[in-house]
Amino acid sequence: MSILRKGDGALPHPHPSNMWKEIWTPFFMVTPAALFTLIMILFPIGYAVFLSLTKWTPGGGVTEFVGLSNFTRMLRDEVFWLALQVTIKLFIICLFFETLIGTYLGILLSRDIPGQKIFQALILVPSIIASVAIGMMWIQIYDPTLGAANYLLKLVGLKPLAWLGDPKTVLPSLAIIDIWEWTPFMALIVTGGMRALPTEPFEAALIDGATKWQTLIHITLPLLRPVIVVAMLLRSVDLIRFFDTIYIMTKGGPNNASTTLNVYSYLQGFNYMDMSYGSAIMLFLLLLVMAFSLVFSALRRRAN
């Protein structure tokens, strides 16, 4: 039996100190960023929990510990329940139409047609405009006397509407804005998913004589299901926190018809100076966001 000597191809044993460095160096390099991120996440949540359990006044700050009274107050608050209904309604309407239209546009944009890149760049414009600017622009569009929306209604023989001034129309009006703004985002994700799909199933369907509709229903959409669920997850987390456009355009009016939980929390904290109750509402909204995230995460795992 031959004995391996130095230089005969035997691998030297690494020094213990080098092994320690290889194992722990990545952890030490990541630790500062991880700690900073953790503090930036946990501190606001912890402070909100602290405020929700106390009574806060503008002049004196925290005055006394009140326990869960701010949370039990929500159970008796009619405006809170109305805000919850508005939040859920906007969430369902916007997510449904954004997913439906976004999927359709995403499939169209995935095809190699003349001017595809130009069209794709143009439809992304609403998603990159600041929400404040979008709110100011749509205020002009919805203006009862000079707005383009009522002008178009008059052209087709319909009566003008008080788009943002009527409790019956304010919610659909805000939904139209959100659908217009964020449908391109959904379409972009679906387009990326379409381009990553395997070509073999489509070639087999073409050989078997499947129609375009059959190919869409039985091949395209099932293969796209994980991508669509991910797009819905990303959009739902942001949609449930709908705030900026609503506050710019209506501030929750008229008669709280457009008051979402996010808007109501802001009004309680900064208009009525009730930071404790506003923090309790925001914590409830955080739990709602987490619940929707868990639901869509479970759907994504099933889709895979």
N, C-alpha and C positions, 0 to 999 in steps of 0.2 A: 504493500500500500504506500503510495507516494505521500510525502509530507509537503504541504504548501509552505513555502518560505516567502519572505519579503521579496516582492517583485515577480512572484509566480502567478499573479492574478487574484490573490486573496484580497477581499475588501476590508479596509481598516475599520475598526469599530469607531463610531463617532464619539467624540468627547462628551461627557455628560453635560457640561456647560453649554456646548453647541446645541444639543438636543433641547435643553431648557429654553434657549433663545428661539429656536425654530417653533416651539409649541406656543410660547407665551408672547412673543413679539407682536403677532397680529392682534391679539387681545388688547395689548397696551396701546397700539396704534388706533384701534377703533374706539376705545373707552372714552376719550374726551368728547367725540361727536355723539356717542350713544348717551352719555350723561347729560350733555346739553339738550339733546332731543327729549330725553325723559323728563328733565326739569321743565322744559317749555310746555310739555303736555300735562304733567301732573300738577304743576303749581296752579294754573288757572282753574283746573277742575277742583283741586283741593280748596282753593279760595272760594269758589262758587258754592261748594258744599258748606263751608264755614259760614258764609253769608246767609245761606238758606236756613240755617239752624239758629240764626240770631235775628235781632231787630236792629236794623241799620237806619240812622237818621242823618240827613245831610250835614247838620252842624256838629253833632257829637260823635258820629261814626257808630260803632257797635255799642249798644247800650245794655242789652240783656239777652240771655239765652232763652229761646222760645221753643226749642225742640222741633217737632214736626208740624207745628201750627201753620206754617206757610204752605205745606203740602196738603193738609186737610182743608185749607182755605180754597184750594183749587177745586175741590169737590163741590163747593157751594157757589163757585163763581160761574155765572151764566156766560160771561164773555169768554172765559177760558174754554168752555165746551164749544162755543161758537167758533173760536179760533182753531180748535182741534178739527172741527168739521170742515172749515175752510181749507186747512192744511191738507187734509186727506183728499178732499175733492180736487184741489189743484194738482196734487200728486198723481192721482189716478188719471185725470183727463190728460195732463201734459205727458206723462210717461207713456200712456197708450198711443197717442198720436205721434209722439216723437219716435217711438219704436217702430210703429207701422210705416210712417213716411220715410224715416231714416233708413230702414231696411230696404225699402223700394229704391230710394235714391242710391244707396250703397251698391246694390246689385247693378243698377244702370251705370254707375261710375266705374265699375270694375271692367266694363267692356272697352275694347280698343276701338274708339270711334273718333272721327276728326273733331278737334277742339276739346277733347276730354280734359286735358290739363287746365285749359282756360276756364272751362265750366266748373271744374273742381275748386279752383282758386276763388271763383266768384261766389259760390254758395257758402264758402267758409267765412266770408266777410262778417255776417252777423255774429258769429261766435267769437270774433277777435275784437269787436267793438266793446268799449267799457260799458258796463250795465247802466251807469249814471247817464251816459250819453244816449243810450238806447231809450231810457225812460223819458228824457227830455224830448227826444225825437218823436216818440209815440204820443206824448202829450199833445204835440202839434197835430199829429194825424187824427187823434180822437177829439180834437176841438169841436164843440157842437155847431159853431157857425162857420169857421174857416177851414176846418179839417178835411183832409182828403177822404176819410172814411165815409162821412155823411155825404160828400159830393158824389161818391160812387153809388151810394144808395139812391140818391135823387136821380142819377142817370138811368137806373133800372126801374124807376117808378116806386121806390119804397120810401117810407117815412124816415126822417133822420132820427138818430138815437142819442140819448145822453150816455155815451159809452162808459164813462167813469163816474157819472153822477147818479146812476140808477142802480140800486142794490141787485136788480135782476140781470143786469148786463155787465157789471164791473168784473165779476169773476171770469166769464168767458172772454172778456177783453184782455185781461191779464194772461189768461191761458194762451190766447193767440200770440201774444208777444213772446212768451217763453218757448212756444213751439217754433215760431219763426227764428228765434235766436239759437236754439240748441239742437234742432233737428240735423243740421250739418255735422255736428259733433258725432251724433249717432251714425250718420251716413259714412263718415270717415273711418270709424271703427269697423263697420260692416264691409267697407271696401277693402281694408287690409285683410279681413278674414276671408273674403272671396278670393283674393289673389293667393292666399296660402292653401286653398283647398286642392286636393289631388285631382288630376284630370281624368284618371281611369274611370271613375263612375259615370262621368258625363259622356265619355267616349262610348262606353258600353250602352248607355241609354240611347245615344244617337244610332248605334248599330241596331238596337232592338226596335227602333221606330217610335220611341217615346215622344210625345208632343212637348212643347216648351212648358206648358202648364203642368204636365205630369212630372217633368224634370224638376221644376221649381218646388212642387209640393213634396215629392218623394225623395229627392236627392239634395237639392240646394238648401232648403230650409232645415232639414234634419242635420246636415253637416255644419250649418251655420249656427245651430242652436247654442253651443257653448259661447261663441263670440257674441251673440245677441244678449245672452244672459249677463255676460261681463259688462257689456255696454249699458244694460239696464241697471246693473249694480252701481256703476260709476255715476250714472245720471241720477239715480234715486237718492244717493247720499247727499248730493248737492241740491236736488229739488225739494227734499223735505225741509231744507233750511232756507227756502225762498224768502228773500228779504229786500235786497237793494232796490230792485225795480219797483216793487210794491210801495216801499217807503217814499221813493222819489215821486211816484205818480199819485198815490191816494192816501198815504199815511194810515192805511187801514180802513178808510171810509168807503162809501157813506154808511153810517150806522153800523160800523164794524163788519160790513159785508165782505171786505177784503183783508181782514185782520188775521194773519197767520200766527202761529205760536211764536215765531221769531219776532215778528212785528210787535205782538202784544208784550213779549218780554222786554223789548227795547222801550216801549212806551211806559211800562211800569217802572223800569229802572231809571230812565233819563228824563221823562216828561213828568211823572208823578213822584219821582225821587224815592221809590220803594225798591231799593236794590235787593233787599232780602227776598221779596216775592218774585222779582224778576229773575233772580238766580235760581229759585225753585222751579220756575217755568222752564228755564234753559236746561236744567238737569233732566226734567221730564222729556224735553226735546232730544237731549242726548241719548236717553234710553230708547226713544222712538227711532232715532237714526240707527242705533245698534241693533234694534229688533229687525228693522228692514234689511240691514246689512247681513244679519244671520240668515234671514229667509232667502235672500238672493244668493248667498254663498252656498246654502244647501241646494238650491236649484242648480247652481253651477256645477257642483259635484255630481249631481244626478245626470246633468246634461253630458258630462264627460264619460 
